[in-house]
Amino acid sequence: MKRRSRPTNHFCDMKLSLSIYLALLWATALHAATSPDIIVLDAMGEKNLRIETVEAEETSFEETVFALGRIEEIPEHHAVVSSRISGRVHGLDVQEGATVEAGQTLVRVESRQPGNPRPIIELKSPISGLVVESHIRLGEPVEPEKELLDVADLSEVLAIARVPESQAAKLQPGTKANIKVSALGEETLEGEMLRFGTVADRESGTIDAVFKLKNPGLRMRANMRAEFSIVISKRDNILSIPRSALQGEASNRFVYVKHFDLAHAFIKTPVQVGEMNDRFVEITGGLFPADEVVTRGAYSLSFAGKSTVSLKEALDAAHGHEHAEDGSELTPEKRKQMENAHRAAAGLPAEEHGGSSPVWKYVSGILLILLLASLFTRKSKHSTTNPEDA
């Protein structure tokens, strides 16, 4: 009887080498993943960057439609001052831009009727508001059909949004909108929709949506440019943060979270985002309610570079004992590594020691298991013989 010769099998050796490579690669990734990206500033650095934070919280999240538009006066809040008699302007007590009260004398007209002196007629404001236009000068002739002054009550105004016709079906009277006017900076005002315009714009494919809103401080004027975020739906209990806190590209979004333990420390935290509106962004992963995220100064932190205070120094001060350079607890092995680093910097030889980092201990364990498994496989196959040939 003859035994079949067992050919040399290199597949196991290749498999073992590949397993070792993957194990090393995985361990390296694990070590990188466990090193938090923390920026530690001092008190002055935080003040210079003007850092401000807010808590991430579950709120009602609004889905909005963006539109551009303008501010207009409310027609019924506009009044004209005129004279019933012919004459000339004898006295002009106000100018354009003046704020007046109802019943206040604005113009004095000298009548053309005979008399010595000639009769003087006082013209009073019919409403409280702002003198938006003046059509007269002192001494100018006056006729009954002539408009002298225009007064507008601007305590409330109309905001006219040019809404795409495709979005009009989602709007109805009572719909709310967050409105920004360039002249007011970043302030946002809430308006309520009254009605649609009477005709659509064929060229732009839009229709006017008329909103009414308060005008605090009478700072808005007719024809000012406005931006609208019209609320078309609302969802409750959605974790969201201000848009100013969100950083990075669309494929790599992150925020800076205030460290819960260290003063002036911020953790770069990747997040998964959902819907966005004009003010907030929905967070679907990466944050928890009550996490404090940086809003003002978040963009500056991205370019802060090296921390002004090391993570080790901050943790040492906070916990009252020494830590490793990466902020982890100082084990005997890491202490030896730090000592050898200091000795190398001083030109002294490193001390021999048997300690190693936890990562390499883990890698060594994996390699040992793979080696034993390979040897056991080789031994089993070597001891197994094929049946004799007939």
C-alpha positions in Angstrom: 0.0 0.0 0.0 1.2 3.5 -0.8 0.5 6.7 1.2 -0.3 9.8 -0.7 2.4 12.5 -0.2 0.9 15.5 1.6 1.7 18.7 -0.4 3.1 21.7 1.3 0.2 24.1 2.1 1.1 27.8 2.2 -2.5 29.0 2.6 -2.4 28.7 6.4 0.8 30.9 6.5 -0.9 33.5 4.3 -4.0 33.5 6.5 -2.0 33.9 9.6 -0.1 36.9 8.2 -3.3 38.5 7.1 -4.8 38.0 10.5 -1.8 39.5 12.2 -2.0 42.6 9.9 -5.7 43.1 10.5 -5.2 42.7 14.3 -2.5 45.4 14.3 -4.6 47.7 12.1 -7.7 47.3 14.4 -5.6 47.9 17.5 -4.2 51.1 16.0 -7.7 52.3 15.1 -8.9 51.5 18.6 -6.1 53.5 20.1 -6.9 56.5 17.9 -10.6 56.3 18.7 -9.9 56.4 22.4 -8.0 59.6 22.2 -10.5 62.4 22.6 -10.1 65.7 20.6 -10.1 68.2 23.4 -9.2 71.8 23.3 -8.2 73.3 26.7 -8.0 77.1 27.0 -7.2 79.3 29.8 -9.6 81.9 31.2 -8.2 84.7 29.0 -8.3 82.5 25.9 -12.0 81.8 26.4 -12.7 85.5 26.9 -10.8 86.4 23.7 -12.8 83.9 21.7 -16.0 85.2 23.3 -17.2 81.7 23.9 -21.0 81.2 24.6 -22.8 78.0 25.1 -26.4 76.7 25.2 -27.9 73.4 26.4 -29.0 70.9 23.8 -32.7 70.3 24.6 -35.8 68.7 23.2 -38.1 71.3 21.8 -40.8 71.7 19.1 -39.0 71.7 15.8 -40.4 73.7 12.9 -40.2 72.8 9.2 -40.1 76.0 7.2 -40.3 77.5 3.7 -37.9 80.3 2.9 -39.1 83.4 1.0 -38.0 87.0 0.3 -40.3 90.0 0.6 -40.8 93.6 1.8 -42.3 95.7 4.5 -45.4 97.8 3.8 -47.7 100.1 5.8 -51.1 99.0 6.8 -53.4 101.1 4.5 -56.0 101.9 7.2 -53.2 103.1 9.5 -52.2 105.9 7.1 -53.7 109.4 7.3 -53.4 112.7 5.3 -53.4 116.2 6.8 -55.1 118.9 4.5 -56.8 122.2 4.8 -60.5 123.0 4.2 -59.7 126.6 3.2 -57.3 128.4 0.9 -54.4 130.3 2.4 -50.7 130.0 3.0 -48.5 128.1 5.5 -48.1 130.3 8.4 -46.5 127.8 10.8 -45.0 124.3 10.3 -44.4 122.6 13.7 -43.1 119.2 12.5 -40.8 117.7 9.8 -40.6 114.4 8.2 -39.6 111.6 10.7 -41.2 113.3 13.7 -43.4 111.3 16.0 -46.7 112.9 16.7 -49.8 112.3 18.8 -53.4 112.3 17.8 -54.8 115.9 18.1 -51.4 117.5 18.1 -51.1 120.7 16.0 -48.9 120.1 13.0 -49.6 123.0 10.6 -51.0 126.6 11.0 -52.6 128.0 7.9 -53.3 131.8 7.4 -56.7 132.2 5.7 -57.2 134.4 2.7 -60.3 135.9 4.2 -60.1 139.6 5.1 -59.2 140.6 8.6 -56.5 142.2 10.6 -54.9 140.0 11.6 -56.1 137.4 9.1 -57.7 134.2 10.7 -55.2 131.4 11.5 -56.4 127.8 11.2 -54.6 125.0 13.1 -54.4 121.6 11.4 -54.1 118.7 13.8 -53.0 115.1 13.4 -55.9 112.7 13.0 -53.8 109.8 14.4 -50.7 109.0 16.4 -47.8 108.0 14.4 -44.8 109.1 12.3 -44.7 111.9 9.8 -43.6 109.9 6.8 -43.9 112.7 4.1 -44.2 116.5 4.0 -45.4 118.3 0.9 -45.2 121.9 2.1 -42.8 124.6 3.2 -43.3 127.7 5.3 -45.1 130.4 3.3 -46.3 128.1 0.6 -49.8 128.6 -0.8 -52.4 126.1 0.3 -55.5 124.8 -1.4 -58.2 122.4 -0.1 -57.3 119.7 -2.6 -53.6 119.8 -1.7 -52.1 117.1 0.7 -49.9 118.8 3.3 -48.5 115.9 5.4 -48.8 112.1 5.6 -48.9 110.4 9.0 -48.6 106.7 9.4 -49.1 104.5 12.5 -46.2 102.1 12.2 -46.8 100.2 15.5 -47.9 97.3 13.3 -46.9 96.7 9.7 -47.5 94.3 6.8 -44.7 91.9 5.6 -45.4 90.7 2.1 -43.7 87.4 1.2 -43.2 86.2 -2.4 -44.1 82.5 -2.0 -43.5 80.0 -4.8 -46.8 78.8 -6.1 -45.8 75.2 -5.4 -45.7 76.0 -1.7 -48.9 78.0 -1.5 -51.0 75.0 -0.8 -49.1 74.5 2.5 -50.1 78.0 3.8 -53.3 79.3 5.1 -54.5 82.3 7.2 -53.1 82.0 10.7 -49.8 80.4 9.5 -46.8 81.8 11.5 -43.5 83.1 10.0 -40.2 84.0 11.5 -39.2 87.3 9.8 -35.9 89.0 9.6 -35.4 92.6 8.4 -31.8 93.6 7.5 -32.1 96.9 9.2 -32.8 95.1 12.5 -29.7 92.9 12.5 -30.2 89.3 13.7 -33.4 90.0 15.5 -36.3 87.7 14.5 -39.9 88.8 14.6 -43.0 86.6 14.5 -45.7 87.4 12.0 -49.2 85.9 11.3 -50.5 85.4 7.8 -53.7 87.3 7.0 -54.4 86.4 3.3 -52.9 85.8 -0.1 -52.4 88.6 -2.7 -55.1 89.2 -5.3 -52.9 88.2 -8.3 -49.8 86.0 -8.9 -46.6 87.0 -10.6 -46.5 85.1 -13.9 -42.8 85.7 -14.5 -41.4 84.6 -11.1 -44.1 82.0 -10.4 -44.8 83.4 -7.0 -47.8 84.8 -5.1 -47.8 87.3 -2.3 -48.6 86.1 1.2 -49.5 88.9 3.5 -48.3 88.8 7.2 -49.0 91.2 10.0 -46.4 91.8 12.7 -45.5 94.2 15.5 -42.9 97.0 15.0 -41.1 97.5 18.3 -39.4 100.8 18.4 -40.9 101.8 15.1 -37.7 100.7 13.4 -39.2 99.1 10.3 -40.2 101.3 7.4 -42.1 100.7 4.2 -40.1 99.0 1.4 -37.5 97.5 3.7 -36.3 94.1 2.5 -37.4 91.1 4.6 -36.5 87.4 4.8 -39.3 84.9 5.8 -39.1 81.4 7.3 -42.7 80.3 7.0 -43.7 77.5 9.4 -45.5 74.7 7.6 -45.3 71.9 10.2 -44.1 71.3 13.7 -42.7 68.2 15.5 -42.5 67.9 19.3 -39.7 66.5 21.5 -36.9 66.9 18.9 -33.4 67.3 20.2 -32.0 70.4 18.5 -29.3 73.0 18.8 -28.8 76.5 17.2 -27.4 76.4 13.7 -24.4 78.5 14.8 -23.2 75.6 16.9 -22.9 73.2 13.9 -19.5 73.1 12.2 -17.8 71.1 9.5 -18.7 70.0 6.0 -22.0 68.2 5.1 -20.3 64.8 5.3 -18.4 65.5 8.6 -20.6 67.5 11.0 -19.4 68.2 14.5 -19.9 70.5 17.5 -17.8 71.6 20.5 -19.2 70.4 23.8 -18.2 72.0 27.1 -16.3 69.5 29.2 -18.4 68.5 32.2 -15.3 68.3 34.5 -12.6 70.7 33.2 -12.8 74.4 33.2 -12.3 76.1 29.8 -12.2 72.8 28.0 -14.2 71.8 24.9 -14.6 68.4 23.2 -14.9 68.1 19.4 -17.9 65.8 19.1 -19.1 64.3 15.8 -22.9 64.5 15.4 -25.6 63.2 13.0 -28.0 65.8 11.8 -31.6 65.7 10.5 -33.7 68.6 9.3 -32.6 72.2 9.5 -34.6 75.5 9.6 -33.5 79.1 9.7 -32.5 78.9 13.4 -32.1 75.3 14.6 -30.8 72.0 13.4 -32.2 68.6 14.5 -29.6 66.3 16.1 -30.3 62.5 15.6 -27.1 61.2 17.1 -23.9 62.2 19.0 -25.5 64.5 21.7 -27.6 64.1 24.8 -30.1 66.5 26.3 -28.3 69.0 28.6 -25.0 68.8 26.7 -23.6 72.3 26.6 -22.6 73.2 23.0 -20.6 76.2 21.9 -22.6 78.7 19.8 -20.6 81.9 19.6 -16.9 81.2 19.1 -17.5 77.6 17.7 -16.0 78.6 14.4 -12.9 80.2 16.1 -12.4 77.0 18.1 -11.9 75.1 14.8 -8.8 77.2 14.2 -7.6 77.5 17.8 -4.8 75.1 17.0 -2.9 73.8 20.0 -4.5 74.3 23.4 -3.2 77.1 25.5 -3.3 74.7 28.5 -2.4 71.0 28.1 -4.9 68.3 28.9 -2.6 66.9 31.4 -2.2 70.2 33.3 -6.0 70.7 33.3 -6.7 67.2 34.6 -4.0 67.5 37.2 -5.5 70.7 38.5 -9.0 69.4 38.5 -8.4 66.0 40.1 -5.5 66.8 42.4 -3.1 64.1 41.1 -0.9 63.5 38.1 -2.1 62.2 34.7 -0.4 61.0 31.5 0.2 63.4 28.6 -2.9 62.1 26.8 -5.1 62.8 29.8 -5.5 59.1 30.9 -4.7 57.8 34.3 -0.9 57.5 35.0 -0.2 53.8 35.3 3.3 52.5 36.3 4.0 51.6 32.6 3.1 55.2 31.5 5.1 56.6 34.3 8.2 54.7 33.1 7.5 55.9 29.6 7.4 59.5 30.8 10.6 59.1 32.8 12.4 57.6 29.8 11.1 60.5 27.6 12.6 63.0 30.1 15.9 61.0 30.2 16.0 61.0 26.4 15.5 64.8 26.4 18.4 65.1 28.8 20.6 62.9 26.7 20.5 60.0 29.1 19.9 56.3 28.2 16.5 54.9 28.8 15.9 52.5 31.8 15.0 49.0 30.8 11.7 47.8 32.1 9.3 45.1 31.3 6.1 47.2 31.2 4.2 47.9 28.0 1.2 49.9 27.0 -2.3 48.3 27.4 -2.8 48.5 23.6 0.3 46.4 22.9 -0.6 44.0 25.7 -3.9 43.5 23.9 -2.2 43.0 20.5 0.3 40.6 22.0 -2.6 38.5 23.4 -4.3 38.4 20.0 -1.1 37.4 18.3 -0.5 34.6 20.8 -4.0 33.2 20.3 -3.6 33.3 16.5 -0.2 31.6 16.7 -1.5 28.8 19.0 -4.5 28.3 16.7 -2.2 28.0 13.7 0.1 25.5 15.4 -2.9 23.4 16.5 -4.3 23.3 12.9 -0.9 22.3 11.5 -0.6 19.5 14.0 -4.0 18.2 13.4 -3.6 18.1 9.6 -0.1 16.5 9.9 -1.4 13.7 12.1 -4.3 12.9 9.8 -3.5 10.4 7.0 -5.5 9.6 3.9 -7.1 6.1 3.3 -4.9 3.6 1.5 -5.3 3.2 -2.2 -7.2 0.2 -3.4 
